[in-house]
Amino acid sequence: MEKIKLTSGREIELKELSLEDEANIMDIVKHKVDKDGNVETEMFNTALLKFLRLSLNGKGDDYIRSLSYAERIEIYTRFQNKLMAGEKKASSSK
């Protein structure tokens, strides 16, 4: 479990997700690039909800609804940043 404090002041606990759960969440979001290079994101809210359900350690709909949209986005953004930063170092191979 990881405890984080949101910019709103609320503290939440997130459970560690399996690699499969992380991949399933990240695979939900689809990106389309138009001819001008603009990126459109699809299915973001579905990915966000799935992440919250998996990471908030069994908290139900009422708890998720009690989070502001800004808090939900902040939690998900921290998750994405953690994944992209590669916080877990790969073992060295010889």
Buried (B, 14 or more C-beta within 10 A) or exposed (E): EEEEEBEEEBEBEBEEBEEEBBEBBBEBBEEEEEEEEEEEEEEBEEBBBBBBBBBBEEBEEEEBEEBEEEBBEBBBEBBBEBBEEEEEEEEEEE
